[in-house]
């Protein structure tokens, strides 16, 4: 990363670079979305044609699938950079590493989290989720999936130097994902049953601000430990 670039230019450059790399490896980055769709479509087959049951558990189904899909794509945040040596260049940059890390996490969310947001309404309709709950579902996905990417980036940074760090990564991030899953699914369920879900939404907003404020710095420190 050239020191002649301003911080905003460096952020935009790294974001654009990662998006172009994802475009060249479409098959790899499409896997989380395909997994998300496949898991959700299997539930009606397993539970049978029970519309009331599917509608009742739809928030939990969609959010568990989203969580697992997010975990499936985490390793791609820093793995290619570690393998080709560009991660060391990022760490040696004159710009704050936390800001550059944030650019990579934003690119990861745009490639993996945003498609989940776009396809979720179709899957919610397939499961029979009430129309009144679908805006809340989309809002929870919009707020929750960036949190998953932020938390996951810390775990990836800690395990990027390990040859087989997938299991360790899952053990690190899965407990931290549980609060997001609980509040997001609860908010959607409340909306489906006519109850107020603002408390859960506010908690997700707080989680998002907290993760955005702390995660890039923690990830940068973890990368330094892993690469050194």
ABEGO torsion letter per residue (X at the ends): XBAABBAAAAAAAAAAAAAAAAAABAAAAAAAAAAAAAAAAAAAAAAEBBAAAAAAAAAAAAAAAAAAAAAAAAAAAAAAAAAAGAAAAAAABABBAAAAAAAAAAAAAAAAAAAAAAAAAAAAAAAGBBAAAAAAAAAAAAAAAAAAAAAAAAAAAAAAABABAAAAAAAAAAAAAAAAAAAAAAAAAAAAAGBBAAAAAAAAAAAAAAAAAAAAAAAAAAAAAAAX
